[in-house]
Amino acid sequence: MIWAHADGCRVVDSEGREYLDLSGGFGVAALGHGNERVRRALAAQPVVHALGDLAEAEATVALRERLPWPAKLGVTGEDAVEIALRTALLATGKAGIVAFSGAYHGTGLLALAATGFSRFRAPFQPWLPGPVFRRPFGRDPGTLPASAGCVIVEPVQGRGGAGVAPSHFLRTLRARCDEAGALLVVDAIYAGLGRVGELWPGADVADVVCVGKALGHGLPISAALFVNRRLERVWQLGPEDVYTHTHTGNPLACAAALVVLDEVPRLLERVREAGERFAAAGWHGAGLLRARPGDALAAWRRGVIVVPAGEDGSLMSATPPLTITDAEIDEALERLR
Ligand SMILES: Cc1ncc(COP(=O)(O)O)c(C=O)c1O
């Protein structure tokens, strides 16, 4: 299927076939595809590309001021995870990572090492950093290994299949990290920015929160947010930024992010309501991060875009624009019947 047009929650393919998009493009199009305010913000930018970590454009500076904590910016979600994990190494001197079954943190070697999906890791095993201590998601991991510099966790698992942990889980992890002198990294790349009904899920307990996906609303940008503000300092490693990318802090992406941060807070109540509509139809998860057993390709044939999820791919996940209406939800669920 080739996307020819995308507007709100609807996608038209190159053959003119119309779909209801319950994927939101992997949860990115939080305000709906083709959002007019985002388009205007992009068109208004006087600088399209500046000098990354050497010289930022005004939009990038504005985004830094707008974010609630100091941030190190990345381009992909995986970059944000990489920054967070490197922060833990710099801050603690310990290379070990505690990560969870069903977790997905990206495909770069460091994020991949922490990812729970063994089929993604297997081809690259000899190169993977560590040690990584894998524990069951949702359960107390027990006393952390002495070499663990951090615990990384999704507040609600995305690719793992909309897995929701018991409510005390994150607090237990906080306590385990405090006991062991490790950092708690919350990977809110899928679940953050309103998707589960909160802007910054896990920020009440985390040292670092990672966001990506919806942040740039289709323009690639991510951030590792230093909720524990002291951590920003561990990156003062000399006159040069030793972990950066050409496109870091891209002004267009930052302009889009400013719109997202302005609009999403108004949608949080609606996300909770819309999530209930999915729950009533048998979709588990939280907010608008939902899944149920099913075949994603069969759903496409019925005119509904969903994404395969779960470690064995047996689930289909729904992460639609947060602007989805009740009528659109009902229409999509009816097509899937
Ligand atoms: C929770 C989580 N972390 C990290 C990533 C990696 O993000 P990206 O694909 O932008 O590198 C993803 C992508 O799906 C994700 O869901």
The ligand as an SDF file (V2000), in Angstrom:
LIG
                    3D

 16 16  0  0  0  0  0  0  0  0999 V2000
    9.0590    2.6750   23.1920 C   0  0  0  0  0  0  0  0  0  0  0  0
    9.9250    2.9410   22.0010 C   0  0  0  0  0  0  0  0  0  0  0  0
   11.1940    3.3160   22.1920 N   0  0  0  0  0  0  0  0  0  0  0  0
   12.0110    3.5840   21.1600 C   0  0  0  0  0  0  0  0  0  0  0  0
   11.5740    3.4410   19.8600 C   0  0  0  0  0  0  0  0  0  0  0  0
   12.5240    3.7260   18.7230 C   0  0  0  0  0  0  0  0  0  0  0  0
   12.1380    4.8760   18.0430 O   0  0  0  0  0  0  0  0  0  0  0  0
   12.6310    5.1230   16.5500 P   0  0  0  0  0  0  0  0  0  0  0  0
   11.9970    4.0630   15.7020 O   0  0  0  0  0  0  0  0  0  0  0  0
   12.1560    6.5050   16.2140 O   0  0  0  0  0  0  0  0  0  0  0  0
   14.1260    5.0270   16.5700 O   0  0  0  0  0  0  0  0  0  0  0  0
   10.2680    3.0330   19.6170 C   0  0  0  0  0  0  0  0  0  0  0  0
    9.7700    2.8510   18.2400 C   0  0  0  0  0  0  0  0  0  0  0  0
    8.7500    2.2740   17.9910 O   0  0  0  0  0  0  0  0  0  0  0  0
    9.4240    2.7740   20.7160 C   0  0  0  0  0  0  0  0  0  0  0  0
    8.1570    2.3720   20.5440 O   0  0  0  0  0  0  0  0  0  0  0  0
  1  2  1  0
  2  3  1  0
  2 15  2  0
  3  4  2  0
  4  5  1  0
  5  6  1  0
  5 12  2  0
  6  7  1  0
  7  8  1  0
  8  9  2  0
  8 10  1  0
  8 11  1  0
 12 13  1  0
 12 15  1  0
 13 14  2  0
 15 16  1  0
M  END
$$$$
